[in-house]
């Protein structure tokens, strides 16, 4: 059974930092790409991931580029999202999701294409 579990959310002031983590179980390390998505309360989840990673590659949405870093713990199923200089507009529920995909070029990192989802972790940024 595939499971994803996020952790690391919390409340910070603008300019602060948080590190989110996602542990994936039930999938081999190199058999998926993983994305971080976010959903502002009361608004539909963003269609694309803000960051994505597989065994060799990473990518970022323009909205967060330069402020977030996605990385993994070696060749493990633990992925992290370091978020710096957080702003109030970053307040959202953050989800990690996996696409059972072995080729990076086929990994769209779009909501509808992801196969497995975690339950989310809440990030609140206040001024």
N, C-alpha and C positions, 0 to 999 in steps of 0.2 A: 504494500500500500504506500503510495507516494504522499508525503506530508511536507509542508513548508511551515516554518515557524519563525515569525519576526520577533525582534526584541530591540530595545534601545530607545524607544520613543520617550517623550517627556515634554516638559515646559521650559522654555528658555526665553531670554530677552533678545531683542534685535541685535544682530552682530554675534550672537552666540553660536555654539557648535553642538552637534550631536552625532553619534555614530550608531547607525542602525545595523542590525545583523539579521541574517536569514540562514537558517539551517535547513538543508534539504535532505530528506531521508527517502529511501526507496528508489533512487535513480543513480546510475553510475555517474561518476564525476564528469566524464567527457560526453555524456549522452544528452545534454540539454544546454540551452542558453537561458539566462536568467535576467529578468528585468525588474526594476523598481518602478512602481506606479504610485500615483497619489490621487486622492479624492477629497475635495473640499466638502465639508458637511453641507448637505442640501443641494449639492451640485453633482452632475453625472461625472463618473470617473474619467480622467483624461484618457484619450484614445491611445496615446503612445507612452512608452516608458520614458522616465526622465534619465535613466541610465541602464545600460545593459552590459552583460559580460558572458563569455563562454570560457573555454579552457585557454584561449590564446588572445582574445580580442576584447576591447571595451568600446563603448560609445556613449555619448551624452546628448541630451536635448539642449538646444540653444538657450533655453530658459534657465538652465542650471550650470551651464558650462563655466568652468573656472571656480565654481563654488562647491562642487561635489566631486568626490572620488569614489569609484566603485572598485573593489579589489577582493581577492579571495585569500583564504589561509592555505597557501601552497596548493597541493593537489587534493583538496578536501572539498566537502560539500558545504562549507561555511563561507558565505559571501557577506561583505560589509559595504555600507554606504556611509562615507564620511561626509558630513554636511557642515560647511563653514559659512560664516557671515549670513546667518539665517535672517530672513525678513518676514514680516507679518504675512505676506502673501504665500509663504511656504507652509503656513498652518494647514494641515490636512491629515487624513489617515493615509499611511504609507503601507503599501502591499508589495511583497515580492511574489513573483510568478515565474514559472518555468515552462518553457516550450520544449517538448521532447524532440530535439532537433540536433543532429550531429554536425551540420554544416552552417557556419556563421552567416554565409551569404543568403541562407534561407530563413534566417531568424528575423522576423519582421519587428518584433518587440511591440506589437500592437495588441490591445486588450483582447480582441476577438480571436487572436491566434494562439493565445497562451493556454496551455493544457491544465496547469495546476496552480492553485493560488493559496497563499497563506491567509490568515484571518485579519492581519493588519496590526499596525502599531501607530498610536496617535502622536503627532508632533504639534505642539502649540507654541507659537512665537508671539510674544507680546511686546509692545513698545514701552 
